[in-house]
Amino acid sequence: MAFLKLKLHWQILIALALAIIVGLLVGEDGHLFGMTFAALFDFIGQLFLNALKMLIVPLIVSSIIVGVASLGDADNLGRLGAKTLGYYALTSLLAILVGLAVVNLIQPGVVEGSAQEVFGLSADASELEAEFADKGADDIVAIFLRMIPTNIIAAAAETQMLGLIFFSLLYGFFMTRIAPQYAEAQSNFFNGMFQIMMRITDLVMRFAPLGVFALVAKTAASTGLEAFVPLAQFFFSVVLALGVHFLITLPLLLRYLGGVSPLRHYRAVSPALLTAFSTASSSATLPLTMECVEKNAGVSNKTTSFVLPLGATINMDGTALYECVAVMFIAQAYGIELGLATQFTVVLLALLTSIGVAGIPAASLVAIAIILSAVGLPLEGIGLLLAVDRILDMLRTAVNVTGDAVGAVIVAKSEGEQGILEAPVGAAAA
């Protein structure tokens, strides 16, 4: 019972440690009542992955429709809104490209041996490789064709996420542009659906420690510690990519678009960054982020009250970067070299899903499941990531909050605000 009273991230960390120990002790041939432990772990892990997959379609549809409708409903798509959304799209895209460059350079998932031998994965790597072999630059045209599905129900059934996301964006946009009595009914329905999906997601994530235990224990039992060497390389790749975005990309934007000192800005928002790292929640950090940006950086309340809450909902630079690196790592683990068209799909979906599912618990897991399904990779690869996900979650949340704070300064400067980063630093820290 004491275990259940711990916060979820502590439960997951404890489950992770136990999974490695138990997996190494029982090994691949350990039995219980005639069933191997590996088969038992696989059964429990598959249940957890199926539950994640179950969430994908209703969650992404409801979250995007509600998010887009709320923007239009508040009449926030004016000049300030256009600048903010443009900045968020730019930084998320730059973050994804940084992650793509790093993971292609380091190739953490490329190992000697098959995916079954090294990682304990069950999917047939040769079949997957044959499926991806014929994909090339010409498939980029097909990607854009898939963005407009001929049958939205079939697209949902086949998990064609590009079509679903495009349809949801259109639906949310026009939902606020019909007669008020119909718009209100639609808004109530999809808000209700979104709230229900949030509750179901919360329920599924309550079983995350059990899912983590089963998936990691299966890997440890099947491969020993061999699989954790590539995981360490994956961890380093993500940290390096996040570091490049945090220390190079965002400071350059701050200097040349905002015209302010990156060092002074980072010092001004450091209390929010530390809080984001410790809580791994952009939403929980939002009040402190607003206080730091307004009091320490000198941005007006008008700008902070629009840019930062919107950023906490849709701007997830670190999450988008992580999704891209994670999917490429899983493809490399199966020995699959993703072509230009598939990598373009990964970039596009990482950009869209970082917006669409950012505000939900364990957003990255759901988003990665969406991208894997879209490009045809098995969801079992998610089990590889859970061993290092918690610490990376803390790091990418800090990057997410940094991107929001930088955006507030750049947008404020573009609006002609004076006194940015001239206020005395340290007021909010007290």
Buried (B, 14 or more C-beta within 10 A) or exposed (E): EEEEEEEBBEBBBBBBEBBBEBBEEBBBEBEEEEEBBBEBBBEBBBEBBEBBBEBBBBBBBBBBBBBBBBBBBEEBBEEBBEBBBEBBBBBBBBBBBBBBEBBBEBBBBEBEEBBBBBBBBEBBBEEBBEEBEEBEEEBBEEBEEBBEBEEBEEBBEEBBBBBBBBBBBBBBBBBBEEEEEEBEEBBEEBBEBBEEBBEBBEEBBEBBBBBBBBBBBBBBBBBBEBBBEBBEBBBBBBBBBBBBBBEEBBBEBBEEBBEBBBEBBBBBBBBBBBBBBEBBBBEBBBEBBBBBBBBBBBBBEEBBBBBBBBBBBBBBBBBBBBBBBBBBBBBBBBBBBBBEBBBBBBBBBBBBBBBBBBBBBBBBBBBBBBBBBBBBBBBBBBBBBBBBBBBBBBBBBBBBBBBBBBBBBBBBBBBEBEEBBEBEBEEBBE
